[in-house]
Amino acid sequence: MANHTTRERPPFRADQVGSLLRPARLKAAREGYAAGNISADDLRQIEHEEIERVVAKQKEIGLQAVTDGEFRRAWWHFDFLEELDGVQGYYAETGGIQFHNVTTKPRAIRVIDKLGFSNHPMLDHFKFLRSIAGSHVAKMTIPSPSMLHFRGEMNAEVYPDADEFFADLAKAYKSAISAFYDAGCRYLQLDDTAWAYLCSEEQRGKLRANGLDPDQIGERYAKTINEAVADRPADLTITMHICRGNFRSTWIASGGYEPVAERLFQGIDIDGFFLEYDSDRAGGFEPLRFVKRKDLQIVLGLITSKFGELEDADDVKRRIDEASKFADINQLCLSPQCGFASTEEGNLLTEDEQWAKLQRVVEIAHDVWG
């Protein structure tokens, strides 16, 4: 396969989704803090040290963008969403989120007041990451605005009008994007599982059974995202990661991108998509034919984060070649299909296997794009 130009701005040819396995020391510290055995300052110091360690490792293996591994979070989405103005986190009596043969802890969120963004703790989380990133790009990951509606409990007394809810949601995210930019963020990723549900005939059927139109939901989510990212600075890259579920190496949704591809690739005004492509549950590459914008990057998630077995480099290169039949290879990049620990429990592989996966991404990208 011929080499092609490297990229100077994200997403990069070799990239990552964001979360990393929590080390035992960090897990013990979080448990100790929850039990009242160590102080918040002690926990923060351990978080700092463990984040410094994994940032150094990301640099060592050749990644251009570094993350904090989401080490200060228990969940990839709830920790951010429940710190928005007007949102409350709580433990649901009805149980957690059902994955394939396993269920999460019963955490949930609900809207209790008008939405907004102010004094969010993750601004400081990002500032610390940026302070140690050096010449590397500090990448921040937050849930997409879709996720508050998709996973949150709405309050009809606060928002009797759905249009007002989505308008305020877009404004809150516009404020968040501006605040992260002012803190120095130039690479922001929106994580979103709702679109994967809209790819699944089973999940679309469940939505219809509840009186909801999947296509109308997709249209609403796309409009809200576009309003949130409108007028962003030219030097801020915003991408979206679409996931079919990632908890303890299990999943929720199945189905190719065909039902949503045209709306995603032609109707959402962001700079790139991280697409899960590590199993046949994601379907083929044919939906990439809807990638018409020359400035849109597609990051192929061909390396699985769910299990430790290392992919054969030639097999991955062949799949990149297959994808290039539907989208310009200069618009393609490579990453794992998801993070390694969407929740603090983490997937079923070792930290060494995690680094080997990311190293393999870097090696393959170098071979393909130079």
FILUM-212217 format. One record per residue (C-alpha): x, y, z; chain; residue in one letter. Coordinates in Angstrom, 2 decimals, always signed. Example, Ala and Ser with C-alpha at 12.3 -4.5 7.8 and 13.67 -1.06 7.14 Angstrom:
<sites>
SITE      east     north        up   chain   resn
SITE    +12.30     -4.50     +7.80       A      A
SITE    +13.67     -1.06     +7.14       A      S
</sites>
This chain:
<sites>
SITE      east     north        up   chain   resn
SITE     +0.00     +0.00     +0.00       A      M
SITE     +1.39     +3.39     -0.96       A      A
SITE     +2.33     +5.86     +1.73       A      N
SITE     +0.34     +9.05     +2.12       A      H
SITE     +0.92    +12.29     +3.93       A      T
SITE     +0.85    +12.50     +7.71       A      T
SITE     -1.50    +14.92     +9.45       A      R
SITE     -0.46    +18.04    +11.34       A      E
SITE     -3.79    +18.48    +13.13       A      R
SITE     -6.17    +15.96    +14.68       A      P
SITE     -7.53    +13.46    +14.23       A      P
SITE     -4.16    +11.86    +13.58       A      F
SITE     -3.29     +8.86    +11.41       A      R
SITE     -2.63     +6.93    +14.62       A      A
SITE     -5.13     +8.02    +17.24       A      D
SITE     -7.05     +6.75    +20.25       A      Q
SITE    -10.53     +7.09    +21.67       A      V
SITE     -9.45     +8.18    +25.14       A      G
SITE    -10.06     +6.00    +28.19       A      S
SITE     -7.36     +3.76    +29.61       A      L
SITE     -7.37     +0.90    +32.11       A      L
SITE     -7.33     +2.20    +35.68       A      R
SITE     -4.20     +1.01    +37.51       A      P
SITE     -4.62     -0.88    +40.79       A      A
SITE     -3.12     +2.02    +42.77       A      R
SITE     -5.72     +4.42    +41.43       A      L
SITE     -8.59     +2.03    +42.04       A      K
SITE     -7.43     +1.52    +45.63       A      A
SITE     -7.19     +5.28    +46.16       A      A
SITE    -10.70     +5.88    +44.84       A      R
SITE    -12.05     +3.14    +47.09       A      E
SITE    -10.11     +4.61    +50.01       A      G
SITE    -11.54     +8.05    +49.38       A      Y
SITE    -15.09     +6.70    +49.10       A      A
SITE    -14.62     +4.91    +52.44       A      A
SITE    -13.28     +8.06    +54.08       A      G
SITE     -9.80     +6.63    +54.60       A      N
SITE     -7.91     +9.19    +52.50       A      I
SITE     -8.51    +12.87    +51.81       A      S
SITE     -9.54    +14.51    +48.55       A      A
SITE     -6.05    +16.02    +48.34       A      D
SITE     -4.45    +12.59    +48.73       A      D
SITE     -6.67    +11.18    +45.98       A      L
SITE     -5.91    +14.11    +43.69       A      R
SITE     -2.18    +13.64    +44.15       A      Q
SITE     -2.38     +9.96    +43.25       A      I
SITE     -4.51    +10.85    +40.21       A      E
SITE     -1.88    +13.40    +39.16       A      H
SITE     +0.94    +10.86    +39.45       A      E
SITE     -0.90     +8.10    +37.58       A      E
SITE     -1.97    +10.48    +34.82       A      I
SITE     +1.62    +11.72    +34.45       A      E
SITE     +2.73     +8.09    +34.10       A      R
SITE     +0.26     +7.17    +31.36       A      V
SITE     +0.77    +10.42    +29.48       A      V
SITE     +4.50     +9.67    +29.38       A      A
SITE     +3.71     +6.16    +28.08       A      K
SITE     +1.46     +7.52    +25.32       A      Q
SITE     +4.28     +9.81    +24.21       A      K
SITE     +6.78     +6.95    +24.34       A      E
SITE     +4.80     +4.72    +21.98       A      I
SITE     +4.41     +7.50    +19.43       A      G
SITE     +0.89     +8.88    +19.79       A      L
SITE     +0.54    +12.55    +18.82       A      Q
SITE     -2.53    +13.14    +21.01       A      A
SITE     -2.52    +12.25    +24.70       A      V
SITE     -5.41    +11.87    +27.15       A      T
SITE     -5.65    +11.56    +30.92       A      D
SITE     -7.23     +8.13    +30.45       A      G
SITE    -10.41     +9.51    +32.08       A      E
SITE     -8.71     +8.55    +35.35       A      F
SITE    -10.76    +11.00    +37.41       A      R
SITE    -14.07     +9.50    +36.24       A      R
SITE    -16.15     +6.47    +37.14       A      A
SITE    -18.20     +6.70    +33.92       A      W
SITE    -17.41     +8.05    +30.49       A      W
SITE    -20.64    +10.08    +30.44       A      H
SITE    -22.38    +10.46    +33.81       A      F
SITE    -19.46    +12.22    +35.54       A      D
SITE    -19.61    +15.03    +32.98       A      F
SITE    -23.37    +15.23    +32.56       A      L
SITE    -24.27    +15.35    +36.24       A      E
SITE    -22.01    +18.39    +36.69       A      E
SITE    -24.01    +20.41    +34.16       A      L
SITE    -26.28    +23.02    +35.71       A      D
SITE    -29.74    +21.53    +36.14       A      G
SITE    -28.66    +17.86    +36.10       A      V
SITE    -28.51    +15.51    +39.10       A      Q
SITE    -26.84    +12.12    +39.42       A      G
SITE    -28.49     +9.44    +41.52       A      Y
SITE    -28.62     +5.68    +42.11       A      Y
SITE    -31.55     +4.15    +40.26       A      A
SITE    -33.72     +1.59    +42.05       A      E
SITE    -34.54     +0.03    +38.68       A      T
SITE    -30.93     -1.11    +38.20       A      G
SITE    -28.12     -0.28    +35.79       A      G
SITE    -27.69     -0.34    +32.03       A      I
SITE    -28.15     -3.78    +30.49       A      Q
SITE    -25.28     -4.95    +28.28       A      F
SITE    -24.83     -8.35    +26.64       A      H
SITE    -25.04    -10.73    +29.65       A      N
SITE    -23.96     -8.09    +32.19       A      V
SITE    -25.39     -4.99    +33.89       A      T
SITE    -23.66     -1.84    +35.11       A      T
SITE    -23.95     -0.30    +38.55       A      K
SITE    -27.30     +1.51    +39.01       A      P
SITE    -26.10     +5.06    +38.30       A      R
SITE    -28.46     +7.41    +36.49       A      A
SITE    -29.06    +11.11    +35.80       A      I
SITE    -32.10    +13.37    +35.71       A      R
SITE    -32.88    +16.92    +34.71       A      V
SITE    -34.14    +18.90    +37.71       A      I
SITE    -33.71    +22.51    +36.56       A      D
SITE    -32.83    +24.66    +33.56       A      K
SITE    -29.67    +23.50    +31.81       A      L
SITE    -26.40    +25.42    +31.76       A      G
SITE    -22.62    +25.11    +31.99       A      F
SITE    -20.65    +26.81    +34.79       A      S
SITE    -17.89    +25.92    +37.24       A      N
SITE    -17.47    +22.47    +35.74       A      H
SITE    -14.72    +20.42    +37.46       A      P
SITE    -13.51    +18.88    +34.19       A      M
SITE    -12.10    +22.23    +33.11       A      L
SITE     -9.45    +21.79    +35.81       A      D
SITE     -8.99    +18.16    +34.75       A      H
SITE     -8.17    +19.35    +31.25       A      F
SITE     -5.87    +22.14    +32.46       A      K
SITE     -3.75    +19.58    +34.31       A      F
SITE     -3.54    +17.36    +31.24       A      L
SITE     -2.52    +20.31    +29.08       A      R
SITE     +0.14    +21.30    +31.61       A      S
SITE     +1.93    +17.95    +31.16       A      I
SITE     +1.22    +17.36    +27.46       A      A
SITE     +4.26    +19.36    +26.34       A      G
SITE     +4.52    +19.43    +22.55       A      S
SITE     +1.82    +16.77    +22.22       A      H
SITE     -1.85    +17.58    +21.67       A      V
SITE     -3.98    +17.32    +24.82       A      A
SITE     -7.23    +15.60    +23.84       A      K
SITE    -10.40    +16.10    +25.89       A      M
SITE    -13.31    +13.67    +25.72       A      T
SITE    -16.86    +14.46    +26.84       A      I
SITE    -20.23    +12.83    +26.11       A      P
SITE    -22.20    +14.20    +23.19       A      S
SITE    -25.22    +16.38    +24.00       A      P
SITE    -27.37    +13.54    +22.65       A      S
SITE    -26.48    +11.49    +25.72       A      M
SITE    -28.30    +13.72    +28.20       A      L
SITE    -31.56    +13.12    +26.38       A      H
SITE    -30.75     +9.50    +25.56       A      F
SITE    -29.72     +8.45    +29.09       A      R
SITE    -31.29    +11.14    +31.25       A      G
SITE    -34.66    +11.28    +32.96       A      E
SITE    -36.52    +14.32    +31.71       A      M
SITE    -38.67    +16.59    +33.90       A      N
SITE    -41.83    +17.74    +32.14       A      A
SITE    -42.39    +20.48    +34.70       A      E
SITE    -38.97    +22.00    +34.01       A      V
SITE    -39.17    +21.45    +30.25       A      Y
SITE    -42.78    +20.99    +29.08       A      P
SITE    -41.57    +21.94    +25.60       A      D
SITE    -38.99    +19.60    +24.01       A      A
SITE    -37.81    +22.37    +21.70       A      D
SITE    -36.83    +24.49    +24.71       A      E
SITE    -34.95    +21.56    +26.26       A      F
SITE    -32.88    +20.93    +23.14       A      F
SITE    -32.25    +24.66    +22.65       A      A
SITE    -30.92    +24.98    +26.21       A      D
SITE    -28.90    +21.78    +25.78       A      L
SITE    -27.22    +23.21    +22.69       A      A
SITE    -26.49    +26.48    +24.51       A      K
SITE    -24.99    +24.62    +27.49       A      A
SITE    -22.69    +22.68    +25.17       A      Y
SITE    -21.76    +25.79    +23.23       A      K
SITE    -20.68    +27.30    +26.55       A      S
SITE    -18.76    +24.13    +27.41       A      A
SITE    -16.95    +24.14    +24.07       A      I
SITE    -16.02    +27.80    +24.54       A      S
SITE    -14.79    +27.17    +28.10       A      A
SITE    -12.60    +24.24    +27.09       A      F
SITE    -11.20    +26.28    +24.21       A      Y
SITE    -10.35    +29.13    +26.59       A      D
SITE     -8.60    +26.56    +28.80       A      A
SITE     -6.38    +25.66    +25.84       A      G
SITE     -8.26    +22.72    +24.33       A      C
SITE     -7.79    +22.33    +20.58       A      R
SITE     -8.96    +18.72    +20.26       A      Y
SITE    -12.39    +17.86    +21.68       A      L
SITE    -14.19    +14.56    +21.20       A      Q
SITE    -17.92    +13.99    +21.67       A      L
SITE    -18.66    +10.39    +22.70       A      D
SITE    -22.06     +9.13    +21.57       A      D
SITE    -23.76     +5.72    +21.78       A      T
SITE    -27.18     +6.96    +20.61       A      A
SITE    -26.23     +6.73    +16.93       A      W
SITE    -25.27     +3.08    +17.34       A      A
SITE    -28.76     +2.40    +18.70       A      Y
SITE    -30.15     +4.11    +15.61       A      L
SITE    -28.10     +1.66    +13.52       A      C
SITE    -29.72     -1.33    +15.22       A      S
SITE    -33.02     -2.68    +13.89       A      E
SITE    -33.70     -4.24    +17.29       A      E
SITE    -33.17     -0.93    +19.10       A      Q
SITE    -35.08     +1.04    +16.44       A      R
SITE    -37.97     -1.36    +16.99       A      G
SITE    -37.91     -0.69    +20.74       A      K
SITE    -38.02     +3.06    +20.09       A      L
SITE    -41.01     +2.66    +17.79       A      R
SITE    -42.74     +0.48    +20.41       A      A
SITE    -42.39     +3.42    +22.80       A      N
SITE    -44.02     +5.75    +20.29       A      G
SITE    -40.77     +7.31    +19.07       A      L
SITE    -39.60     +7.78    +15.50       A      D
SITE    -35.88     +6.82    +15.22       A      P
SITE    -35.34     +9.07    +12.20       A      D
SITE    -36.88    +12.07    +13.94       A      Q
SITE    -34.66    +11.44    +16.96       A      I
SITE    -31.60    +11.35    +14.71       A      G
SITE    -32.67    +14.61    +13.07       A      E
SITE    -33.13    +16.24    +16.48       A      R
SITE    -29.76    +15.04    +17.76       A      Y
SITE    -27.96    +16.21    +14.61       A      A
SITE    -29.55    +19.66    +14.84       A      K
SITE    -28.59    +20.00    +18.52       A      T
SITE    -24.98    +19.00    +17.86       A      I
SITE    -24.74    +21.44    +14.95       A      N
SITE    -26.09    +24.28    +17.09       A      E
SITE    -23.60    +23.43    +19.83       A      A
SITE    -20.55    +23.43    +17.54       A      V
SITE    -21.59    +26.37    +15.35       A      A
SITE    -19.17    +29.29    +15.16       A      D
SITE    -16.40    +27.36    +16.91       A      R
SITE    -12.83    +28.67    +16.40       A      P
SITE    -11.12    +27.50    +13.22       A      A
SITE     -8.23    +25.92    +15.15       A      D
SITE    -10.49    +23.74    +17.32       A      L
SITE    -10.97    +20.17    +16.07       A      T
SITE    -14.19    +18.46    +17.16       A      I
SITE    -14.71    +14.76    +16.48       A      T
SITE    -17.35    +12.23    +17.46       A      M
SITE    -16.87     +8.67    +18.63       A      H
SITE    -19.75     +6.31    +17.91       A      I
SITE    -19.88     +3.20    +20.08       A      C
SITE    -22.12     +0.13    +20.32       A      R
SITE    -21.43     -0.31    +24.02       A      G
SITE    -18.22     -1.01    +25.91       A      N
SITE    -18.47     -2.34    +29.48       A      F
SITE    -16.31     -5.15    +30.82       A      R
SITE    -15.61     -6.19    +27.19       A      S
SITE    -19.33     -6.53    +26.40       A      T
SITE    -21.68     -4.60    +24.10       A      W
SITE    -25.29     -3.53    +23.54       A      I
SITE    -26.12     -2.66    +19.93       A      A
SITE    -25.47     -4.31    +16.57       A      S
SITE    -25.96     -3.07    +13.04       A      G
SITE    -24.07     -1.33    +10.25       A      G
SITE    -23.97     +2.45     +9.73       A      Y
SITE    -26.29     +2.47     +6.71       A      E
SITE    -29.41     +3.83     +8.53       A      P
SITE    -27.53     +6.91     +9.81       A      V
SITE    -24.54     +7.30     +7.47       A      A
SITE    -25.91    +10.03     +5.23       A      E
SITE    -27.07    +12.13     +8.17       A      R
SITE    -23.79    +11.61    +10.05       A      L
SITE    -21.32    +12.24     +7.24       A      F
SITE    -23.26    +14.92     +5.38       A      Q
SITE    -25.47    +16.44     +8.06       A      G
SITE    -23.27    +16.94    +11.13       A      I
SITE    -20.74    +19.76    +11.02       A      D
SITE    -17.75    +18.27    +12.82       A      I
SITE    -14.23    +17.40    +11.71       A      D
SITE    -14.12    +13.63    +12.06       A      G
SITE    -15.79    +10.43    +13.19       A      F
SITE    -14.29     +7.58    +15.21       A      F
SITE    -16.15     +4.50    +13.95       A      L
SITE    -16.27     +1.08    +15.58       A      E
SITE    -15.15     -1.52    +13.05       A      Y
SITE    -13.61     -4.30    +15.13       A      D
SITE    -16.38     -6.87    +14.62       A      S
SITE    -19.04     -7.85    +12.11       A      D
SITE    -21.61     -6.16    +14.37       A      R
SITE    -20.53     -2.88    +12.72       A      A
SITE    -21.26     -4.05     +9.19       A      G
SITE    -19.20     -3.23     +6.11       A      G
SITE    -17.48     -0.12     +4.80       A      F
SITE    -20.13     +0.66     +2.15       A      E
SITE    -21.72     +3.48     +4.24       A      P
SITE    -18.44     +5.42     +3.83       A      L
SITE    -19.61     +6.23     +0.31       A      R
SITE    -21.58     +9.07     +1.93       A      F
SITE    -18.32    +10.79     +2.93       A      V
SITE    -18.42    +13.63     +0.40       A      K
SITE    -16.70    +16.44     +2.33       A      R
SITE    -12.97    +16.54     +1.56       A      K
SITE    -12.20    +17.94     +5.02       A      D
SITE    -13.92    +15.13     +6.92       A      L
SITE    -11.70    +12.50     +8.54       A      Q
SITE    -12.84     +8.95     +9.29       A      I
SITE    -10.96     +7.10    +12.04       A      V
SITE    -11.35     +3.37    +11.55       A      L
SITE    -11.62     +1.46    +14.82       A      G
SITE    -10.09     -1.75    +13.51       A      L
SITE     -8.17     -2.69    +16.66       A      I
SITE    -10.38     -4.03    +19.43       A      T
SITE    -10.07     -2.70    +22.97       A      S
SITE    -12.22     -5.52    +24.34       A      K
SITE     -9.69     -8.38    +24.34       A      F
SITE     -5.93     -8.70    +24.62       A      G
SITE     -5.14    -10.77    +21.54       A      E
SITE     -3.11     -8.59    +19.18       A      L
SITE     -4.41     -8.10    +15.65       A      E
SITE     -2.31     -9.17    +12.68       A      D
SITE     -0.91     -6.03    +11.05       A      A
SITE     -1.42     -7.33     +7.50       A      D
SITE     -5.07     -8.13     +8.23       A      D
SITE     -5.65     -4.57     +9.47       A      V
SITE     -3.89     -3.11     +6.43       A      K
SITE     -6.13     -5.16     +4.16       A      R
SITE     -9.20     -3.77     +5.89       A      R
SITE     -7.89     -0.20     +5.51       A      I
SITE     -7.46     -0.95     +1.82       A      D
SITE    -11.06     -2.21     +1.66       A      E
SITE    -12.31     +0.98     +3.33       A      A
SITE    -10.32     +3.09     +0.86       A      S
SITE    -12.55     +1.80     -1.94       A      K
SITE    -15.39     +3.85     -0.44       A      F
SITE    -13.51     +6.84     +1.06       A      A
SITE    -10.26     +8.55     +0.08       A      D
SITE     -7.39     +6.95     +1.97       A      I
SITE     -6.12    +10.46     +2.77       A      N
SITE     -9.32    +10.91     +4.78       A      Q
SITE     -8.79     +7.73     +6.79       A      L
SITE     -7.02     +7.22    +10.12       A      C
SITE     -6.66     +4.29    +12.55       A      L
SITE     -7.48     +3.74    +16.23       A      S
SITE     -8.89     +1.14    +18.61       A      P
SITE    -12.67     +0.87    +18.23       A      Q
SITE    -13.27     +2.30    +21.72       A      C
SITE    -11.50     +3.22    +24.90       A      G
SITE    -10.12     +0.53    +27.17       A      F
SITE    -12.19     +1.52    +30.20       A      A
SITE    -15.45     +3.32    +29.43       A      S
SITE    -16.17     +2.82    +33.12       A      T
SITE    -13.68     +2.49    +35.95       A      E
SITE    -14.07     -1.31    +35.94       A      E
SITE    -12.27     -1.54    +32.59       A      G
SITE    -12.21     -4.17    +29.86       A      N
SITE    -10.87     -7.70    +30.22       A      L
SITE     -7.24     -7.27    +29.19       A      L
SITE     -4.01     -6.27    +30.90       A      T
SITE     -2.30     -2.90    +30.85       A      E
SITE     +0.60     -4.39    +28.87       A      D
SITE     -1.89     -5.68    +26.28       A      E
SITE     -3.47     -2.23    +26.15       A      Q
SITE     -0.14     -0.58    +25.33       A      W
SITE     +0.64     -3.25    +22.75       A      A
SITE     -2.66     -2.44    +21.03       A      K
SITE     -1.88     +1.26    +20.88       A      L
SITE     +1.67     +0.52    +19.72       A      Q
SITE     +0.23     -1.64    +16.93       A      R
SITE     -1.98     +1.29    +15.85       A      V
SITE     +1.08     +3.53    +15.59       A      V
SITE     +3.11     +0.94    +13.66       A      E
SITE     +0.35     +0.19    +11.16       A      I
SITE     -0.40     +3.88    +10.59       A      A
SITE     +3.28     +4.52     +9.90       A      H
SITE     +3.39     +1.69     +7.37       A      D
SITE     +0.21     +2.85     +5.59       A      V
SITE     +0.55     +6.62     +5.63       A      W
SITE     +4.23     +7.15     +6.29       A      G
</sites>
